[in-house]
């Protein structure tokens, strides 16, 4: 995939996301929402950063199984049950993202939700990637 990150000077400088991603490739991979589930289907992690790390790792595992890499991500949506906690942990969540996925950020959004399918889950990530 070729991905052009577009961050117009007229918009606020992005931190941890890109305003737009122009992706050119031949395959689109839609990634289902991933929480901090382990292989046995149990939510792991007692803190938002722990759960975010597992959920992101799960998302990237699905992406790699489909033949993609983190750089192929064009769009990711984060669903958080506590937006204030997400904002408070944002620097650490950013470091987790960079460690697992690098610095080529997709277009992103964070949305607060009342709860997720797994009641213990504090966050969920879904998205799509464009592969070469």
N, C-alpha and C positions, 0 to 999 in steps of 0.2 A: 504494500500500500504506500502511496505517497500521501502525506498529510500536511496541509498548510495550516498552521495555527494563525488565525486572524484576530488581532487585538488592536482595534482602531484607537488612534490617539484621542478621538472625541469621547471615548468611554473611560470610565475609571480603570486604572491599571489592575489587571487581574492578579489575584494571589491564589495559587493552587488550582487554577482552572484556566481555560481559554474561552474567550467570548464566542468564537466560532472556529470550526474545523472543517476545512474543505478536504474531503477524502476521495481519493481515486483508487479504485481497485476492482476486482472482479467478483468478490464474494462478500456478502454481508452476514455477520454472525450476530444474532440476537441473543443476549445473555439474560437468563431468568434471574429474578431477585435472589440474592444470596445473603443469608444471615450467618451467625457464628456457629452453625451446626457442625458437629464432628461427624465422622464416618458412621457413627451409631445413631445419628439423628437427634443428638442432645445439644442444646445451646451451651457453649463454653465461654468462660470469661465472666468475671464479676464487675468489670468496669467497661465504660464505653470504648476507651482505646483498645482494650483486649478484644472486645467483640468486633470492633472495626477492623482490626488486623486480621482476624479469622475470616470475617465476611469478605474482605478484599482478597485474601489468599484463595478463598473458595471461588470467587469470581474469576480470578486469574487462572485457577486450575481448569475451570470450564473453558475459558478462552484458549488456553494452551492445548487442551484436548481437541478443540476444533481447528487447531493449526495456527493459532494467532499468538501474538506477543503483546505485552502492555502498550507498546508504541502503536499498535493497530486500533486501540480504543478511540472511537470517535465521540461517544457520548456516554456519560455515566450519571445516573440519578441516585442520590443518597436519601433514604427515608430515615428520619430520626424521631424517636419518641420524645426527646427532650432537646429542643433546639438550643436552649440556653446552655445545657451541658455540652452540646456539640461545639458551640462557639467557644466555650471555656477551654475545651480540649483541642481546639483547632491547630495550634502549633504542633502538638504531639501527633495529631492525626495526619498533618502534612508531612512530618518526618516518616511516619509509617508508610504513607503513600510513596514518598520518594525512595524509601528502602525497597519496597516491593515492586513498584511500577515505574520508577524513574521520574524524570522531570518533563517529559512530553505530555502535558496535561490535555485531556479531552475537554470538550464542552461539558460543563457539569451544572447540576442544580442540587440543592439540599432542601428537602421538604419535610416539615414536621407532620407526623401522623399521630393519631390517638393511640394506636397499638399496631403490632404486626401479627402475622399468623401465629408465630411462636411467641407466646405471651412474655417469655423471659427475654426476648430479643430487644435490644436497644436501638438497633440500626439494621438496615438492609440496603444492598447496592444492586442495581441492575444497569444494563446498558447495551450498547451495540458496538461492534468493531467492523472495520472494512479491511479485508485481507487482499493481498495481491492476486 
